[in-house]
C-alpha cells in the first residue's frame, strides 16, 4: 500500500511539471468525460470520471460491484467495450510509445494507473492524476475506454503488467 501511495504522489508531482515550457492543446478548463463500466453480462459495476486540469487528467473510479481483490486498471486506446472479453478497447493509451508500468525504467504508458483495491462488499475507489495528456488527446477519433482487469498489475511488465483478463469496461463520453 505504501508503494502505491508513493507512486501516486510521484505521478501527481510529475503532473505539475509535465508541461513546463510548453503550451499543450487542451480542452477548456474543467472539461470532463464519464464512463459506466460494465461486466461481461452487461451489469454496471463501476463509474469513472476524467477531468482535465492544467494539461493533466484526473481519473476517479467508484466501483460498486467488482469481485474483491486487487485489480489492474488502465485507460485503453479505443472507445469500444464489446463483451465478453472487451478486447475491442485495444491496448493501453500510450501516445509516447513507452513501456508499461511506473516501475519500468522505460515506462509508464499515459493510461497506466495504480491498482484498484476492492473490498468483500464489491466496493472500492481510486483517484489518480495522469500527468501525460489532455482529454482531447485521450478522446481522439476512436475514443477511449477504461478497463478493470482480473488480477493485480505488477506495475512493470510490458505490455499490461500481467494483470490478466479484462473483467469490466466503460467507454468515456464527454460530460
Helices and strands as residue ranges (DSSP letters): H 2-17, E 32-38, E 44-53, E 56-63, E 69-71, E 73-76, G 87-89, E 116-118, E 124-130, H 135-138, E 145-149, E 166-171, E 173-174
